[in-house]
Every structure is written in structure tokens, then in C-alpha cells.
Amino acid sequence: MAARKGATKEATKAATPATQAKKQAVIGAANSVAKQAANQAETQAATRSTEGSKPAASASTISPSYPIHELMAESEALLGVKPEVFAGALEGATKETLQVKEAKQLVEQFLRKKVL
């Protein structure tokens, strides 16, 4: 029986370094997977941030055009100016429809003009 206890202790001691090596391998693999996931998340975040700066390429991302009278009626909400200011910005404009972005640009240009 004493021989059996000794053999069990030796087997346990011999198994311990192997078990520790397996644990280290598992921990190393887990760390590797975590690093890969973190790198992938960073790459996706970087891709999202650069996509926001790219010009719209697909037809689904092009903003719609609105008739001038609709933009005029909603100028305070959309453009932050009274309809009279928007009317001044439209002086000389030949288009009958505008995108909101275009309307904002016209208003900004109009407000920057020097008064004579």
C-alpha cells in the first residue's frame, strides 16, 4: 500500500507540470483569441470612422430634393433661419428643387455676404 501511495504521489507530481503546461497553453490561446478580437474590433471601428468621411457613392445614400416652397415653410426647423432670410438666400437661384444640404449652403453664403 505504501508503494501505491508513493506511486500516486509521483504520478501526481509528474502530472502537475503537464497540467500546468496545458493550463498555460489554454491561457495563451485565450489571450491570443482576445487579442485577435480586440484587433478586429479596432479595425471595424476604424473602418466605420473612415466610412463617415467618404462621399456618398450609392443611390440609397443620396438625400432627396424638395420643392422651394416646402423648404421655405420649414426653413426655421431645417435651416435655422426665418423664411425671409431663406428667400434672400434664394435670390438669383434658378432651381425649383433643392436638397437640404444645398439650401444650407445657400443660406450660409447669403449670411456671409457683406452689406453695401
N, C-alpha and C positions, 0 to 999 in steps of 0.2 A: 504494500500500500504506500509505503514511503517512496518507493521508486516511482509509483504512479503520480504522486504529488509533485515530485521533482520534475518529472517529465512534463506535467501540466504547466508548472511554473516556467520551465524553459520554453515550452511551446508558446505560452502567453508572452514571454519576453521577446521571443523571435517574431511573433505576430505583431507585437506593438510597433516596431519600426515599419513593418509593411503596412499596417493600418494607418500609421501617421503619414506614410508616403502617399497612400491612397487619399487621405483627407487633404493633404497639401495639393494633390493633383486636382481634386474636386474643387477646392477653394480657388486654385489657379484658373481652372476652367470657368468657374463662376465669375471671377474678376475679369477674365477675358471677354465673356459674354456681356458683362455690364459695361465694359469699355466700348465694345462694339455698338451696343445700344445707345450709349451716350454720344458716340461719334455720329451715329445715324441721326439721332435727334438734332444734333448741332447742324448737320448737313441739311436736314429738312427745314430747320428754322432759317438758315442762311438762304436757302432756295426760296422760301416764302418771302423773305425780306427783299430779295432782288427781283422777284416777280412783281412786287408792287411798284418798282421803278421802271419796269418795261412798258413800252407803249402798247396800247390795246391792239391786238392783232386779229382776234376773231370777231365775227359779226355779232356774236351774242353780247360782247362787252361794249359795243358802241352805244353811246347814250342817244336817246330819241330826240327828235326835233319837235318843237312846239310852236304853234302859231304865235305871232307877236302879241295879239290881244290876250291870250291866256297868260303869257309871261308878264304882261302889263298888270293884269288883275292880281297876280300872285307875286309881284315884284318885292314886296316887303318881306314875305316869308322866304322866297328863293334867293333874292339878291341883296336883301338888307337895305334897300332904298325905296323911297316913295315912288309911285308911278310917274310923277312929274320928272324925277331925276332919270328914270329909265327912258322916258320919252326924249329927253335931251340927249341921252347917250345914243339913241336910235336915229338922230338927225343925220340924214345923208345915207343911212343904211338902205340897201336895195333888197335884202332878203325878206321874204314873208314868214319864214320859219327859222328858228334858231335853237341850238342846243343850250342848255343852262350854262355850260362852261363858256360858250361863245358870248352869251348875254353878260356874264360876269366880267369877261374881258372888256367888252364894250363899255360897261359901267366904270370899270377901273380906269380905262383910258380917258373917259369923259371927265372923271373926277380929278385926274392929274393935269388936265389942261389948264393953262394959265388964263386968267381973266384979263381981257384987254381993256 
